[in-house]
Each structure stands twice: as C-alpha cells, then as structure tokens.
C-alpha cells in the first residue's frame, strides 16, 4: 500500500458538492456571445486600481492521481504539499521527521479533519470544496464551504499581533505588491496538519501567501511555509484555482450524519 492509497478515508471528506443557485446569472460577470462566463477576460479591479479577488473559487488538480472516492481528482496539494517539490526542498527537524513517520505509519487516523476540526491555514488553500472571497478596500473575507468557517485578512495596514491566542485560521494581514496581494499569517495552532499525509507544523509557523488573479477566471496562491522549529529551511509551493461563477456555496457541517470515524484504522 502506498502512502497515497493509505489515506483513502481522507478522500471521502474531500468530495465536491454541487452548489445552489446553479446557473443563476451573476451580475458583473463578463460573458461570451453565447452567454457563458468568459473566464479569459481581464481580472477585475476595485476602485483605486487594486485587484479584486472576489468570487467563488475551486482549487485545481494536477493530471492523474490522487482521486476522491467519487473518482474526481483532488486539488494538487490536498494530500501532499511536496507534490511539486524536490526532496531537498523540505528538510525536517528530527522531532518532526519522527512525528511525520508516526502519522504515515498510522494511516493518518489522527488527522484533525477526521474529528471534524477545521482544515486551518494553510491547508484550507487546497480544500476540494469551493470557497468564497468577499473583498473590500480594507478587508478580505474567505468563506469556506468545507467546514462552514471564515477567515479574515485585514488590508488596513494594521500590524500582526505580538502575542496572538493560537487559532486554526490564525491572524492575517495583507499588503499589495503591484497586482499581487501578499498575506502574512501567524498565531496558528500546532495541532494543524499541512496536508493529508500529516506534514506537521509548530506554533512558530509563519505562512506567506501571494494571491495573483491572472485573469477573470483563474487565480493562484503561492504559499511559503516558514517554521524553523519544524523544518530546517522555508519551502514554497503553489495552488491554482478556477472561478465557479453563477453558483453559490452550500452549508456543509461535518458532524451532521457523520459515520466515518468508527471505521478508521491505524497504529
């Protein structure tokens, strides 16, 4: 059994759901002559010229495995943030290497999401379920369908807190670099996993995300993991997204009708 196949129970949690208000024409969406959303149109901007990331987004997958239980491909970094990295790009501290081995040997049965806890940051960036961005000049709000949670990114020039109370989503502030939004997050709970394989992080984790909307229907987030307690050097990976216009989010509550946890196995 490979590392990827041993985490099959996680894939059931990643099955995309159809949104409501399907094919309801949303205002402000550029369209082709046949009325379909034009995803290749220019990215929108807020008054003042900054990129507007608003919309409902779905993480893209890479060709081939891994796949969910319904056969749909999973987002590139959902199962493994090292998917596109060379082996030398991620170097564990000794304690973290031991913990990672323990999690893989246990088939990931202690994954927080198996107990319906939030994905947290940065793992939520590779969720298979859609999320919605609502953006104003001073605040970006990310609404997550997968665990009905929210995240705030403050764009009002406030500093990061000096002694944050740890949380799953952490504390995020953003600044602009041309058309890119650079988001820095700290104050994350050390119980979070970076991916389904169980790459760990500590409470010293600092996540830097570069949001870029390349055109109306496509966005990417370049994610840098800087956690000297856990890894000997920072590493970076990228998750890409496709806009899902003319749809809306569902309410998705993990604990409702949850029947999986009693079947989990592992060491």
C-alpha positions as CSV (number, residue, x, y, z in Angstrom):
1,X,0.0,0.0,0.0
2,X,1.4,3.4,-1.0
3,X,1.3,6.5,1.2
4,X,-1.3,8.0,-1.1
5,X,-3.6,5.0,-1.1
6,X,-3.4,4.5,2.7
7,X,-5.2,7.8,3.2
8,X,-8.4,6.8,1.3
9,X,-10.6,7.7,4.3
10,X,-9.5,11.3,3.8
11,X,-10.6,11.4,0.2
12,X,-14.2,10.8,1.2
13,X,-14.1,14.1,3.1
14,X,-12.9,15.9,0.0
15,X,-15.8,15.0,-2.3
16,X,-17.0,18.2,-4.0
17,X,-20.7,19.1,-3.7
18,X,-22.8,20.9,-6.2
19,X,-23.6,24.5,-5.2
20,X,-27.1,26.0,-5.0
21,X,-28.4,28.7,-7.4
22,X,-26.9,26.7,-10.2
23,X,-26.6,28.6,-13.4
24,X,-28.1,31.8,-11.9
25,X,-26.5,34.6,-14.0
26,X,-24.4,36.7,-11.6
27,X,-24.2,40.4,-12.3
28,X,-20.8,41.8,-13.4
29,X,-19.6,38.6,-15.0
30,X,-18.1,39.1,-18.5
31,X,-19.7,36.7,-21.0
32,X,-19.0,35.3,-24.4
33,X,-21.5,35.7,-27.2
34,X,-23.3,32.5,-26.2
35,X,-23.9,33.9,-22.7
36,X,-21.3,31.7,-20.9
37,X,-18.9,33.3,-18.4
38,X,-15.7,34.5,-20.1
39,X,-13.0,33.2,-17.8
40,X,-10.3,34.5,-20.0
41,X,-11.5,38.2,-19.6
42,X,-9.3,40.7,-17.7
43,X,-9.2,40.4,-13.9
44,X,-11.5,42.9,-12.2
45,X,-10.2,45.8,-10.0
46,X,-11.6,47.7,-7.1
47,X,-11.9,51.5,-7.1
48,X,-8.3,52.7,-6.8
49,X,-6.9,50.0,-9.1
50,X,-6.2,47.1,-6.8
51,X,-7.1,43.6,-8.0
52,X,-10.5,42.3,-6.8
53,X,-10.3,38.6,-5.9
54,X,-14.0,38.4,-5.1
55,X,-15.8,35.3,-6.3
56,X,-16.3,31.6,-5.6
57,X,-13.2,29.6,-6.3
58,X,-12.4,25.9,-6.7
59,X,-8.9,24.5,-6.3
60,X,-7.5,22.9,-9.4
61,X,-6.0,19.5,-9.6
62,X,-3.0,18.1,-11.4
63,X,-3.4,15.4,-14.1
64,X,-3.6,11.8,-12.7
65,X,-3.9,10.7,-9.1
66,X,-4.8,11.2,-6.4
67,X,-8.6,10.9,-6.8
68,X,-11.5,11.1,-4.4
69,X,-13.9,8.3,-3.7
70,X,-16.2,9.5,-6.5
71,X,-13.3,9.5,-9.0
72,X,-12.9,13.2,-9.1
73,X,-9.3,14.4,-9.0
74,X,-8.2,16.1,-5.8
75,X,-6.5,19.6,-5.6
76,X,-2.8,19.4,-6.2
77,X,-1.7,19.9,-2.6
78,X,-4.6,18.5,-0.6
79,X,-2.8,15.2,0.1
80,X,0.8,16.2,-0.2
81,X,2.3,19.8,-0.2
82,X,5.6,18.3,-1.6
83,X,3.7,17.3,-4.7
84,X,5.8,19.6,-7.0
85,X,8.9,19.9,-4.8
86,X,12.3,18.2,-5.0
87,X,13.3,16.0,-2.0
88,X,15.9,18.5,-0.9
89,X,13.3,21.4,-0.7
90,X,11.7,20.1,2.5
91,X,14.1,19.1,5.3
92,X,12.6,18.1,8.7
93,X,13.9,18.9,12.1
94,X,14.5,15.5,13.8
95,X,11.3,15.6,16.0
96,X,9.2,16.5,13.0
97,X,10.5,13.6,10.9
98,X,9.6,11.2,13.7
99,X,6.1,12.7,14.0
100,X,5.6,12.5,10.3
101,X,6.6,8.9,10.2
102,X,4.2,8.1,13.1
103,X,1.3,9.7,11.2
104,X,2.0,7.9,7.9
105,X,2.5,4.6,9.8
106,X,-0.9,5.2,11.4
107,X,-2.6,5.8,8.0
108,X,-3.4,9.4,9.1
109,X,-6.1,8.2,11.5
110,X,-5.4,11.2,13.9
111,X,-5.9,13.8,11.2
112,X,-7.8,16.7,12.8
113,X,-10.4,16.7,10.0
114,X,-11.3,13.1,10.8
115,X,-12.7,14.6,14.0
116,X,-14.5,17.3,12.1
117,X,-12.0,20.0,13.2
118,X,-11.2,22.8,10.7
119,X,-8.6,22.4,7.9
120,X,-6.9,25.6,9.2
121,X,-4.3,27.6,7.4
122,X,-2.6,26.9,5.0
123,X,-4.3,23.6,4.4
124,X,-7.6,25.3,3.6
125,X,-5.8,26.6,0.4
126,X,-6.1,23.1,-1.1
127,X,-9.6,22.2,0.1
128,X,-11.5,20.3,-2.6
129,X,-14.7,22.2,-1.7
130,X,-15.3,25.7,-3.0
131,X,-14.7,28.9,-1.0
132,X,-15.9,32.4,-1.5
133,X,-13.9,35.6,-1.3
134,X,-15.6,38.9,-0.4
135,X,-13.2,41.8,-0.7
136,X,-13.4,45.5,0.3
137,X,-10.6,48.0,0.3
138,X,-9.8,47.3,3.9
139,X,-10.7,43.6,4.4
140,X,-10.8,40.3,2.6
141,X,-13.1,37.7,3.9
142,X,-12.8,34.0,2.9
143,X,-15.9,31.9,3.5
144,X,-15.2,28.1,3.5
145,X,-17.9,25.7,2.4
146,X,-16.0,22.7,3.6
147,X,-16.3,23.4,7.4
148,X,-18.6,26.4,7.3
149,X,-15.8,28.6,8.6
150,X,-14.5,32.0,7.8
151,X,-11.1,33.7,7.7
152,X,-10.3,37.4,7.7
153,X,-7.4,39.2,6.1
154,X,-7.0,42.8,7.2
155,X,-5.9,45.2,4.5
156,X,-6.0,48.4,6.7
157,X,-2.2,48.5,7.5
158,X,-2.6,47.1,11.0
159,X,0.4,45.1,12.4
160,X,0.3,41.5,13.2
161,X,-0.5,40.8,17.0
162,X,2.6,40.4,19.2
163,X,1.2,37.7,21.4
164,X,-1.7,36.0,19.5
165,X,-4.1,33.5,21.0
166,X,-3.5,30.4,18.8
167,X,-6.3,29.6,16.4
168,X,-7.0,27.4,13.4
169,X,-7.2,30.3,11.0
170,X,-4.5,32.4,12.7
171,X,-4.2,36.2,12.3
172,X,-3.7,37.6,8.8
173,X,-2.7,40.9,7.3
174,X,-2.2,41.8,3.7
175,X,-0.2,44.3,1.7
176,X,0.0,45.0,-2.1
177,X,2.9,44.4,-4.4
178,X,1.6,45.7,-7.7
179,X,-1.4,43.4,-8.6
180,X,-0.4,40.7,-6.2
181,X,-1.7,40.6,-2.6
182,X,0.8,39.3,-0.1
183,X,-0.8,37.8,3.0
184,X,1.1,37.0,6.2
185,X,-0.4,34.8,8.8
186,X,0.8,33.8,12.3
187,X,-0.7,32.6,15.5
188,X,-1.7,29.1,14.3
189,X,-2.5,26.1,16.5
190,X,0.2,23.5,16.4
191,X,-2.4,20.7,16.1
192,X,-2.9,21.5,12.4
193,X,-1.6,19.4,9.6
194,X,-0.3,20.9,6.3
195,X,-1.8,18.1,4.2
196,X,-3.4,14.6,4.3
197,X,0.0,12.9,4.7
198,X,0.5,14.7,8.0
199,X,3.3,17.1,7.4
200,X,3.4,18.9,10.8
201,X,3.9,22.4,11.9
202,X,4.6,24.2,15.2
203,X,3.2,27.3,16.8
204,X,6.1,29.2,15.2
205,X,4.7,28.7,11.8
206,X,4.6,31.9,9.6
207,X,2.6,31.5,6.3
208,X,3.1,33.9,3.5
209,X,0.6,33.7,0.6
210,X,1.0,35.6,-2.7
211,X,-2.5,35.9,-4.2
212,X,-2.5,36.6,-8.0
213,X,-5.6,36.7,-10.2
214,X,-4.1,36.1,-13.7
215,X,-7.4,36.7,-15.5
216,X,-11.1,36.8,-14.6
217,X,-11.5,33.1,-14.1
218,X,-8.1,32.0,-12.8
219,X,-6.1,32.7,-9.6
220,X,-3.1,31.2,-7.9
221,X,-1.7,31.3,-4.4
222,X,2.0,30.8,-3.9
223,X,2.4,29.5,-0.3
224,X,5.6,29.8,1.7
225,X,6.0,27.7,4.9
226,X,8.4,29.3,7.3
227,X,8.6,27.2,10.5
228,X,12.2,26.9,11.9
229,X,11.0,24.7,14.8
230,X,9.8,22.1,12.3
231,X,11.8,22.5,9.1
232,X,15.4,23.4,8.5
233,X,14.5,26.0,5.9
234,X,11.4,27.6,4.4
235,X,9.8,25.9,1.4
236,X,7.3,27.2,-1.2
237,X,4.5,25.6,-3.3
238,X,1.7,26.9,-5.5
239,X,-2.0,26.1,-5.6
240,X,-4.1,27.2,-8.6
241,X,-7.8,27.9,-8.8
242,X,-10.7,28.2,-11.2
243,X,-13.6,30.6,-10.7
244,X,-17.1,29.0,-10.5
245,X,-19.4,31.8,-11.5
246,X,-23.2,31.7,-11.5
247,X,-23.2,29.4,-8.4
248,X,-23.3,29.8,-4.6
249,X,-22.0,28.0,-1.6
250,X,-23.7,25.2,0.4
251,X,-23.8,25.0,4.1
252,X,-21.6,22.0,5.0
253,X,-21.4,20.8,8.6
254,X,-19.0,17.9,9.1
255,X,-20.7,16.4,12.2
256,X,-24.1,16.1,10.6
257,X,-24.7,12.5,9.7
258,X,-21.0,11.7,10.3
259,X,-20.5,7.9,10.0
260,X,-16.8,7.5,9.1
261,X,-14.8,7.8,12.3
262,X,-15.8,4.5,13.7
263,X,-14.3,2.8,10.7
264,X,-10.9,4.4,10.9
265,X,-7.9,2.1,11.4
266,X,-4.3,2.7,12.1
267,X,-1.5,2.2,14.5
